[in-house]
């Protein structure tokens, strides 16, 4: 998906709030980055995340190095958790 998406830029305060709302003590993904590590970012780190998100929003493109490193996993919903360890695939 390419193109310039109309809309306001992503605000640093919104990024900071979203990070603050992350739950501590959760399992990490393959990147091994915990919520606690993200919450420990200084102003420089918050600025870099905001710039990255803004770039993705404006261009509609995720940087290639992120595509190579980021994996998405589906977690089972609570209604499945008592019956199976992985969600069904459709």
C-alpha positions as CSV (number, residue, x, y, z in Angstrom):
1,X,0.0,0.0,0.0
2,X,1.5,3.3,-1.1
3,X,0.4,6.9,-0.9
4,X,0.0,9.8,1.3
5,X,-2.7,9.3,3.9
6,X,-4.5,12.4,4.8
7,X,-4.8,13.0,8.5
8,X,-3.0,14.7,11.4
9,X,0.4,13.5,12.5
10,X,0.8,11.0,15.3
11,X,1.3,13.0,18.5
12,X,4.2,12.2,20.9
13,X,1.8,12.5,23.8
14,X,-0.5,9.8,22.3
15,X,2.5,7.5,21.9
16,X,3.6,8.1,25.4
17,X,0.1,7.4,26.7
18,X,-0.2,4.2,24.7
19,X,3.2,3.0,26.1
20,X,2.2,3.9,29.6
21,X,-1.0,1.8,29.3
22,X,0.9,-1.3,28.3
23,X,0.6,-4.1,30.9
24,X,3.7,-5.1,32.8
25,X,4.7,-8.8,33.3
26,X,3.4,-10.1,30.0
27,X,5.3,-12.5,27.8
28,X,7.5,-11.0,25.1
29,X,7.4,-11.8,21.5
30,X,10.4,-13.0,19.4
31,X,12.0,-9.6,19.8
32,X,12.3,-10.2,23.6
33,X,11.2,-6.6,24.3
34,X,9.1,-6.3,27.5
35,X,6.6,-3.6,28.2
36,X,8.9,-2.6,31.1
37,X,11.8,-2.0,28.6
38,X,9.6,0.2,26.4
39,X,8.3,2.1,29.4
40,X,11.9,2.9,30.3
41,X,12.5,4.8,27.1
42,X,13.8,8.3,27.5
43,X,12.6,11.3,25.4
44,X,14.9,10.3,22.5
45,X,13.3,6.8,22.4
46,X,9.8,8.2,22.5
47,X,10.7,10.6,19.6
48,X,12.1,7.8,17.5
49,X,9.0,5.6,18.0
50,X,6.8,8.6,17.1
51,X,8.8,9.4,14.0
52,X,8.7,5.7,12.9
53,X,4.9,5.5,13.4
54,X,4.3,8.8,11.6
55,X,6.4,7.6,8.7
56,X,4.4,4.3,8.4
57,X,1.2,6.3,8.7
58,X,2.1,8.8,6.0
59,X,3.6,6.4,3.5
60,X,1.5,3.3,4.2
61,X,4.8,1.3,4.1
62,X,6.4,-0.6,6.9
63,X,10.3,-0.4,6.7
64,X,11.8,-3.6,5.2
65,X,14.0,-4.2,8.2
66,X,10.9,-4.3,10.4
67,X,9.3,-6.8,8.1
68,X,12.3,-9.1,8.5
69,X,12.3,-8.9,12.3
70,X,8.7,-8.5,13.4
71,X,6.5,-11.6,13.7
72,X,2.8,-11.6,14.5
73,X,1.3,-14.4,16.5
74,X,-2.3,-15.2,17.2
75,X,-3.1,-15.9,20.8
76,X,-6.0,-18.0,21.7
77,X,-9.1,-16.2,23.1
78,X,-10.0,-17.0,26.7
79,X,-12.9,-19.2,25.5
80,X,-10.4,-21.5,23.8
81,X,-7.7,-21.5,26.5
82,X,-9.3,-24.3,28.6
83,X,-9.6,-26.6,25.5
84,X,-6.5,-26.1,23.5
85,X,-3.0,-24.5,23.5
86,X,-3.2,-22.9,20.1
87,X,-6.0,-21.2,18.2
88,X,-7.7,-23.0,15.3
89,X,-6.6,-22.1,11.8
90,X,-9.3,-21.3,9.3
